[in-house]
Amino acid sequence: MVKPEFAYVAENLLLRGGYRKTHFQADQTTLQSVSQMGILYNRTIENLTINGCETFTPMLTWNRSFVSPPAIFFFHEFILQSLIRKHLSLNTNLQVFFDSCSLNNFRAKDFEVLGEKALPEGHIDILIKDCIPAGYTRKIIIEVKTGKANFGDIIQLEKYVTEVGDECVLGILIARGFPKKVWQKTENKRIKCFTYSFGLIDKTQKYYLDELELNFRLFPLKR
């Protein structure tokens, strides 16, 4: 039997095929349970001091001619996922996001933003859920695409929403752009669309992740 507070991690491991095919990811409920285990460490903490070193920070680019690992990497979808997750992990940004989705009774401080979640239908890119579930867990599923959205993306997101069931409040598709017919397909569904932008960033150049993070914005599509 799996204790309820570990169900999220256990389910993720099972759907991914075991420890060798997954990363460990714990939600707030799991961490609270773990924090009550064992004995509190009360010894003196020794700091590791390293002098005379230079921090290596790789750069990112959309220009394939600049790509030169490990110094410069192409801007892949998992990087965009990371930027979105970090952006929404700030309560101020998450609250704006909720308000843009007309989720006016949602308070950002009550939620947490998690990375990839495994389902039988595939892997959810980002999952927003209650920090401390009380029987019923409100969930928002986010699917991320670096390019323009297509009909297949909508269909995939619909499958995720159906799989999660009544606990799924909303499905969100974030992409660089939305053709009109693709956007229209989300009408009268539990799906909202957002575009992302890096402002005046020149995509022919190369940047550090921090630079992209400072310029990153999300914009809801409105009918």
C-alpha positions in Angstrom: 0.0 0.0 0.0 1.2 3.5 -0.8 0.6 6.2 1.8 -1.7 9.0 0.4 0.9 11.7 0.7 3.3 9.7 -1.5 0.6 8.8 -4.1 1.7 11.6 -6.6 5.3 10.4 -6.7 4.4 6.7 -6.8 2.0 7.3 -9.7 4.6 9.3 -11.6 7.1 6.5 -11.2 4.6 3.8 -12.2 3.5 5.6 -15.4 7.0 6.3 -16.5 8.2 2.8 -16.0 10.2 3.0 -12.8 13.1 4.9 -11.3 15.4 4.5 -14.4 12.9 6.4 -16.6 12.0 9.3 -14.4 13.1 12.2 -12.2 12.0 12.4 -8.6 9.4 15.1 -8.1 7.6 15.8 -4.9 4.7 18.1 -4.2 4.2 20.3 -1.1 2.1 17.6 0.7 4.9 15.0 0.2 7.6 17.4 1.4 5.5 18.2 4.5 5.2 14.5 5.4 8.9 13.9 4.8 9.8 16.9 7.0 8.2 15.2 10.0 10.4 12.1 9.6 13.7 11.3 11.3 15.6 13.5 13.7 16.4 17.2 13.3 20.1 17.8 12.4 21.6 20.1 15.0 25.3 19.9 14.3 27.5 22.8 13.0 27.2 23.1 9.2 30.5 23.4 7.4 30.6 25.7 4.4 32.5 24.7 1.3 34.7 27.5 0.1 36.1 27.4 -3.4 38.5 30.2 -4.4 39.9 31.3 -7.7 37.2 29.8 -9.9 35.1 31.2 -12.7 31.4 30.2 -13.0 30.6 28.7 -16.4 27.2 29.7 -17.7 26.0 28.3 -21.0 24.1 30.5 -23.5 21.0 30.0 -25.6 20.1 30.9 -29.1 17.5 30.4 -31.9 20.3 30.7 -34.5 21.6 27.3 -35.3 24.8 28.7 -36.7 25.8 29.8 -33.2 25.1 26.4 -31.6 28.3 25.0 -30.0 27.7 22.7 -26.9 28.5 23.0 -24.1 28.9 26.8 -24.5 25.8 27.6 -26.6 22.7 25.5 -26.9 19.7 25.8 -29.2 16.5 27.0 -27.6 14.5 23.8 -27.1 11.0 23.3 -25.7 12.2 22.0 -22.3 13.9 25.4 -21.8 10.7 27.2 -22.5 8.9 24.9 -20.1 11.5 25.8 -17.4 11.1 29.5 -18.0 7.3 29.3 -17.8 7.5 27.2 -14.6 9.9 29.7 -13.0 7.8 32.6 -14.1 4.6 31.2 -12.7 6.3 30.1 -9.5 6.3 33.8 -8.4 3.0 34.5 -6.7 2.5 37.9 -8.3 2.9 36.3 -11.8 0.7 33.4 -10.9 -2.1 35.6 -9.6 -2.0 37.6 -12.9 -2.2 34.3 -14.8 -5.2 33.2 -12.7 -6.9 36.5 -13.3 -6.3 36.3 -17.0 -8.0 32.9 -17.0 -11.0 34.4 -15.1 -10.2 32.2 -12.1 -10.9 35.1 -9.8 -11.4 33.0 -6.6 -8.0 31.4 -6.9 -5.3 32.7 -4.7 -1.7 32.1 -5.9 -0.3 31.4 -2.4 -2.6 28.3 -2.3 -1.0 26.7 -5.3 2.3 25.2 -6.5 3.7 24.9 -10.0 5.2 21.5 -10.8 7.1 20.1 -13.7 6.3 17.2 -16.0 3.5 14.9 -14.8 3.0 11.4 -16.3 -0.4 10.3 -17.5 -1.4 7.2 -19.6 -2.1 9.6 -22.5 1.3 11.2 -22.3 3.2 13.7 -20.2 1.8 17.0 -19.0 4.4 19.7 -19.4 3.4 21.8 -16.3 0.9 21.1 -13.6 -0.5 23.7 -11.3 -2.3 22.3 -8.2 -3.3 23.0 -4.7 -0.4 23.0 -2.3 -2.4 21.2 0.4 -5.3 19.2 -1.1 -8.4 18.8 1.0 -10.0 15.8 -0.5 -10.5 17.5 -3.9 -7.4 18.9 -5.7 -7.9 21.7 -8.2 -5.5 21.3 -11.1 -4.6 23.3 -14.2 -2.8 21.5 -17.0 -0.4 23.4 -19.2 0.9 22.2 -22.6 3.8 24.2 -24.0 4.9 24.6 -27.7 7.8 26.7 -28.9 6.2 27.1 -32.4 2.7 27.8 -33.6 -0.1 25.7 -32.2 -1.8 23.1 -34.4 -5.0 21.0 -34.2 -3.0 18.1 -32.8 -1.9 20.2 -29.8 -5.5 20.9 -29.0 -6.5 17.3 -29.3 -3.7 16.2 -27.0 -4.6 18.8 -24.4 -8.2 17.7 -24.5 -7.1 14.1 -23.8 -5.2 15.3 -20.7 -8.1 17.3 -19.5 -10.4 14.3 -19.9 -7.9 12.0 -18.2 -7.6 14.2 -15.1 -11.3 14.5 -15.0 -13.3 16.8 -12.7 -10.3 17.9 -10.8 -9.0 19.7 -13.9 -10.3 23.2 -13.7 -8.7 24.3 -17.0 -6.3 23.3 -19.8 -3.9 25.9 -21.0 -2.0 25.8 -24.3 1.0 28.1 -24.6 2.5 28.6 -28.0 4.3 31.2 -30.1 1.2 31.8 -32.1 -2.3 30.5 -32.9 -3.8 30.2 -36.4 -7.4 31.4 -36.3 -8.9 28.0 -37.0 -6.9 26.4 -34.3 -7.9 29.0 -31.8 -11.5 28.6 -32.8 -11.4 24.9 -32.0 -11.0 25.8 -28.3 -14.3 27.6 -28.2 -16.7 26.2 -25.6 -14.0 23.9 -24.2 -12.2 23.9 -20.9 -9.1 25.3 -22.7 -7.5 28.7 -22.8 -4.7 29.9 -25.1 -1.7 32.0 -24.3 1.2 33.3 -26.4 4.6 34.0 -25.0 7.1 36.7 -25.9 10.6 37.8 -25.1 9.9 41.4 -25.9 12.6 43.1 -28.0 15.0 40.1 -27.8 16.8 39.6 -31.1 16.5 35.9 -31.9 19.5 36.0 -34.3 21.7 36.5 -31.2 22.7 34.5 -28.2 21.6 35.1 -24.6 22.0 33.9 -21.0 18.9 32.3 -19.4 18.7 35.2 -16.9 18.3 37.6 -19.8 15.5 35.6 -21.3 13.8 35.3 -18.0 13.8 39.1 -17.4 12.1 39.7 -20.8 9.6 36.8 -20.7 5.9 37.5 -20.8 2.7 35.6 -21.2 -0.4 37.0 -23.0 -3.9 35.5 -23.0 -5.8 35.3 -26.3 -9.1 37.0 -25.9 -12.2 36.5 -28.1 
